[in-house]
Amino acid sequence: MVAARCGAELASREASLDALLVERGAELAYVVGREVEWLYGPGRARLVVHRGMLDSRRDAGAIHPLVRALVPAGERPLTRVLDATLGLAQDAIHLADVLGVRIVGVEVSPALASLAEAGLARELTRGLEAAGRIEVVCGDAAEVLAALPGASVDVVYVDEMFARPRRSAPGFALLRRVAGHAPLGARFWEEAKRVAARRVVVKLPRDAVDPAAFAFDEVVIGQAMAYGIHHTGERSLAFAPAAKA
Ligand SMILES: C[S@@+](CC[C@H](N)C(=O)[O-])C[C@H]1O[C@@H](n2cnc3c(N)ncnc32)[C@H](O)[C@@H]1O
């Protein structure tokens, strides 16, 4: 199934991965192991989906800037979030765990969507209930949003690839290689604002945030990252000032 989705050749693994790649003239291998699935690339880099930094993010609870950006203190809890750029599902796992929300995670790269499905299923069997609240959809986020009714999720969350700084870690280079790069485009932003009942939240490197350029309504600043917010509707109700006499 993974091979068909990725349009890749299926090979049983009798030799080492390096030997197999040389033999096939390939640079990347998606490995379906007995317990773990991973993507293997140049320099022995590998990508796998797991709970990652969840424990430290959990410690920050509701004051973590990502959580505050999605649901400011005092607002009623979220029930449904659409993560338009799921990637390795680190933010989705964090939000599903800390907020208890259901998440639709959209990922355009078939290899990354497959890794996310496998990794989340494995984390669920290991007792991470949040993993069971994340549904992976492989596809282009603008198309997925266009098929949804207006105001059908509380928040659309966006963490675009192009906004990430270049780093030298081999895993990051591999992610960059298989991930979708094209800017999300005007249609995506229109659809995101239509589908998000409360807000669209955009993750950016802290030093890249220029609120004027993005026309955010609000920005929550974290240590390395910042979260730009486009409010789409309910905030004015949730935070309505007391009526003047
Ligand atoms: C920076 S990563 C997201 C990382 C993610 N927030 C995490 O915590 O692991 C961006 C991801 O968005 C995906 N992507 C890019 N364009 C997309 C699109 N049009 N629709 C869905 N996913 C897209 C990329 O393939 C990449 O995996």
The ligand as an ORCA input file, in Angstrom:
! r2SCAN-3c Opt
* xyz 0 1
  C       7.384     22.288      8.358
  S       6.517     20.829      7.970
  C       5.286     20.679      9.221
  C       5.861     20.141     10.520
  C       4.773     19.828     11.505
  N       4.139     21.050     12.009
  C       5.294     18.991     12.655
  O       5.069     19.374     13.815
  O       5.906     17.941     12.423
  C       5.467     21.287      6.617
  C       4.736     20.108      6.010
  O       3.682     20.599      5.166
  C       3.560     19.746      4.048
  N       2.871     20.481      2.971
  C       3.396     21.403      2.128
  N       2.465     21.849      1.275
  C       1.311     21.210      1.580
  C      -0.008     21.240      1.035
  N      -0.317     22.022     -0.006
  N      -0.951     20.461      1.587
  C      -0.627     19.650      2.655
  N       0.615     19.557      3.184
  C       1.568     20.331      2.669
  C       5.003     19.382      3.724
  O       5.076     18.221      2.925
  C       5.602     19.220      5.129
  O       5.518     17.898      5.553
*
